[in-house]
Amino acid sequence: MRMADQRLPGLVAPVPANDSGGLPLFPSPQGLDPGLQDFLEQASQLLCQWLGDSHLHGPRPGLSLQPSAEPSQGGREAAALLTDLQQLMAGGFRPNHPGALAHLDPPPLSVSIAADLIAAGMNNNLLAEELSPSLSRLERGLCAWLAQALGLGPQASGVPASGGSLSNLMALVCARRAAALQGSLKGVVITAAAAHISLEKALGVMGLPEGALWRLPPDAQGRLQANAVAAALGRCRQQGLPVIAVVATAGTTVQGLVDPLEELAALCGREGLWLHVDGAIGAVCGLVEAQRWRVRGIGAADSVTLNPQKLLGVSKPSSLLLLRNPQHLQDSFGTGLPYMEPAHAGVHGGELGLQGTRGAEVLKLWLSLQHLGLEGIETLLAGAFQRADGLRHRLAPLPLAVLPGDLHLVSFARQGPDQGWRDACHRQLLQGGFWLSKPALAGQPLLKAVLGNPFTTDQHLDQLAALVQQSCLGAKR
Ligand SMILES: *Cc1c(COP(=O)(O)O)cnc(C)c1O
């Protein structure tokens, strides 16, 4: 039902403007405000210019001037604010530079940028349905679609979270409760040496002692083997230790390896254990037919972490925890919200996870998926894997040890002792406009390229490989 008149003309006070440019402190509820529109257009112009100027800079800025961190006494005018913004942006990392290959931080999808702006302006709150009526429904609908598209079953759904670390934490809290171990300091989590460091944080927050995370040595390629897990389960039984969960990874952070999910799921099914798949990087492959084979078995997990902020390019933060049985979220995090009306069409967002107030992260994810379509997702993923294959192919003839990987990450070392080669090569690549990262694996210094940047062309890969080759020659003694 509509209220007869929702406008309250006499009651709306004029909104104070802070400067002669007419930029209002708050957007007026009474008609389009040209001062606001003008400022947003100028800010948008600034951003578009910054994005378009990336080719004039390297992916990583040098030292730059910083605007003041502290507020001035009287507040600054619109023009000065834009100048400050520009100064700050000049010192930013440029994710859309074709040589930005260091990390899992691709350029943002265009519609994702617009959705972030709209979400900020709407300022709805996913804590409760009444504070975000349409967005709460959208969030439920999209979480259910994502979880079911991964194959987690007809009841599956989940909740967004501010990053994969939080998604992993919530998964383990649910798993511990499902194993009736909440409040207990016993219980281990079994995973691989290469699993993400956020698991240590999660167990620490859960109050579990150091040593509760069993990191098993991987097979020769780096993946977690089901028989190693089975042996570990035997040791747990001997020591009388209950198991909270097995955590498999779909896309390790250094190599992009996918653990054998089918076998691990079968083992966990037999043993009645919770399988969490940390698919922050790779789970997105399960959404489309042509790439699903890369994460075969993911649909048999109990819970999955998926980060659209990584391979898909949705702007940060964008992560979700998806569960076969989403009731576990409510069981673990539902408290009742006594100061809210009941949710009409489901459960309040604030009862499904650790976060209370949440912005509309769902908006940029939804708009991005709408714009891409399933074919667009497939093309985007295929492009990243093609570039990774292309780089592997170009590096193969060089005197390098290129590590195996299943996704769009390529890590490599010089054959034989490093003797400073890795850091020298890294410097030469930066001078040539390519930024790779410098991880280490079991003490071995590596260079890592993440091929999630759609602006990296075959010509760029040729240049990159040529620079690596030169540095190999230069290091010859
Ligand atoms: C990035 C990553 C995470 C953590 O995600 P954040 O969003 O950085 O918190 C967890 N697991 C894996 C495998 C990752 O690559």
PDBQT file of the ligand as one rigid body, heavy atoms in Angstrom, charges set to zero:
ROOT
HETATM    1  C1  LIG A 501      42.911 -14.470  -1.709  1.00  0.00    +0.000 C 
HETATM    2  C2  LIG A 501      42.706 -15.751  -1.066  1.00  0.00    +0.000 A 
HETATM    3  C3  LIG A 501      42.051 -15.843   0.173  1.00  0.00    +0.000 A 
HETATM    4  C4  LIG A 501      41.722 -14.660   1.022  1.00  0.00    +0.000 C 
HETATM    5  O1  LIG A 501      40.867 -13.782   0.436  1.00  0.00    +0.000 OA
HETATM    6  P1  LIG A 501      40.847 -12.246   0.928  1.00  0.00    +0.000 P 
HETATM    7  O2  LIG A 501      39.729 -11.691   0.121  1.00  0.00    +0.000 OA
HETATM    8  O3  LIG A 501      42.185 -11.670   0.594  1.00  0.00    +0.000 OA
HETATM    9  O4  LIG A 501      40.572 -12.229   2.386  1.00  0.00    +0.000 OA
HETATM   10  C5  LIG A 501      41.783 -17.093   0.670  1.00  0.00    +0.000 A 
HETATM   11  N1  LIG A 501      42.160 -18.201   0.008  1.00  0.00    +0.000 NA
HETATM   12  C6  LIG A 501      42.793 -18.145  -1.176  1.00  0.00    +0.000 A 
HETATM   13  C7  LIG A 501      43.178 -19.413  -1.859  1.00  0.00    +0.000 C 
HETATM   14  C8  LIG A 501      43.115 -16.915  -1.742  1.00  0.00    +0.000 A 
HETATM   15  O5  LIG A 501      43.798 -16.852  -2.887  1.00  0.00    +0.000 OA
ENDROOT
TORSDOF 0
